[in-house]
Amino acid sequence: MDIPDIYSFLKTDLHLSEVVTYPAKTILLDEGKVSDRMFLVKSGALREFFYQDGKEITLEFITENQAVSSFDSFLNGTRSEFVIETLEPSTVYELHIDTFRKLMEDQEFQHTFHPLFYKRFSEINKRLISFIKDSPQNRYEQLLKNRPELLLRFPQHYIASYLGITSVSLSRIRNRR
């Protein structure tokens, strides 16, 4: 979810969030834990993933000007189904759940946050449909079209996992181009 409007809102009241810098490979939220924070990436990159049969499956890459949390966990107090980890040294605004709830009482914040939240759910829905109806080749083409910077920024095994394929399959797809 792109967050420039939330940045503007937070900058007017910087005490509402905490700015924290983490080294690469830092776990910000572990699978099975309840999320009490939303992370707004100022610089760096994060990754959402879960474990399946001993392998890491990448759900999403979160880069500058994007926000992430295990939203079901964050909003409902349930256990997270995935891990959030820094891939690079990252500086993030951390918005704690208590602060978020207070902000949601503010009409201006609601007008800023709701469209971004709906946009994020729309993106998740499109990704789900793509996994059902598109071939791995088509998913790769969409990634090239929509977020080509990810292909240069992250290791091939993360990209392959994100596309739902093996690294070998990703190499074959790339070689066909």
N, C-alpha and C positions, 0 to 999 in steps of 0.2 A: 504494500500500500504506500503510495507516495505521500509525503507528509509536509510539504512546504507550509501549508496553512497552519498545521499544528505547531511547527517550529515558530511561526510568527506569533501564535497565541502564547506559547511557552516563553518566548523571549520577553514578552511584556510582563510576565510573572515568573522569572527564572527560579524563584524559590519553590515552584511547583514540581520541579524535577531535579534529579541529581545527575551531574555529568561525570561519567566514570570511563576510564580507559583500561582495557583488558588486553593482555597478550594473546597471541594466536593460540588456538587449541584450548581455550577456556570454556568450560561448561557453564552456561548461564542458567539453564534449566535442565534438570535430569528427568528422564522418562519415569513416570510414577510419582513425581512430586507435584504439589499444587503450586501453580504459578501465582505470584503476588506482584509481578512486575510486567510492564510492557516496555520494550526496548525500541527506541527511535535512533536509527543509525546516523550519526554525524559523519563518521569516517570509518572505513574498514568494511568487513563483510562477515556475515553470520550465515549459518546453515541450520535448517531444520532437518532432522533425520530420525529414523527409528531402526531398531534391530529386527531382522527377520531371518531365522535359520542361521544365526551367527554373522549375518552380513548387514552392513549399513545401507539403508535405503534413503536416499536424499529426497525430501519433499519439496524443499524450496531453498533458494539463495536469497538472502536479504542484504542489500547493499545501500550505499549512501541515499539518504532521503527516503528510506522505507522504514516501516515499523513492523514489529513482530511480537507475538506472544503466543502461548497456547491459549487461544481465545476462549475455548470452552472452559478450560481450567481457570483462567483469569477471571472470567465473568461469573462462573457458576461454582467455583471452589472444588472442581473435580480434579482427579489426577491427570497429569499430562500424558498423552499417548506418544510423545516424541521428545527428543533432546534438542536444545538450542545451544549451538557452539560457535565460538568465534573462529573464523578461518584465517584471519589476518589480525594483526594488532588493530583493535577497534575502539573508537570512542563513541559512546552511546548516551543518550538521555534515558534515564530510568524513571518511568512513571509508575509509582506504586498504586496498588488497587484502591487504597483509601483516598488518595489524591484524585485518582480517576473518578471515583464515585462522586466526590465533591464537585469536580469539574463538570460532570454530566448534569448537575443541577443548573448549570449556567447555559442559558439559551444560545449564546454566541458559540460556545464550545460545541454544543450539540449540532449546530448548523455546520460547523467545521468538520466534526468527527463522523457524523452519520454518512455523508456521501463517500468519504474515504473507506469507511467500514463496508458499505455496500459494494463499492468498487472491488475491494479485496475479495469479498465473497463471490462476486461475478467472475473474477480471475480464477478462483479455486474451482468454480463450477465448469468453466471452459476447459481447465486442465483435466478435470475428471472426465468430461465428455471426450476429450482428445485421447485419453488412455483407452477408452472403450471403442472409439470408431476409427482412429487414425493409426496408420502403420508407424513403426519406429522411424522410418525414413521421413514421413510427414512431420512427426514430432520434432525431429532434428531440423528440418527445414523451417518450421515455425520458430524454433529457438534461434536459428541463424537470422531470421527476419526480425524477431521481436527483442532479443537480448543477446546479440552477437558478442558483446563484451565478456559474457560469462565463459565463452569458449576459450578465450585468451587468459582469463584470470584464474581459473580453477583447474585442478588436475582432471585428467580424462576419466579416471574411475569415478569421480564425483558426478561429472557430466553424464556418464553412462548410467549411473544409478538414478539420476534425476529423470532421464529419458525412459527408464524401465528396461534397460538392456545391459548386456555385458560390455566390458571394454573392447573385447574382440569384435563384437557386432558394431560398436561405434567406429572402430577402425575401418571396418568394411564399408560402412556407410560413407565415411569421409573419403575413402579411396575411390568410390564410384563417382564422386563429384568431379 
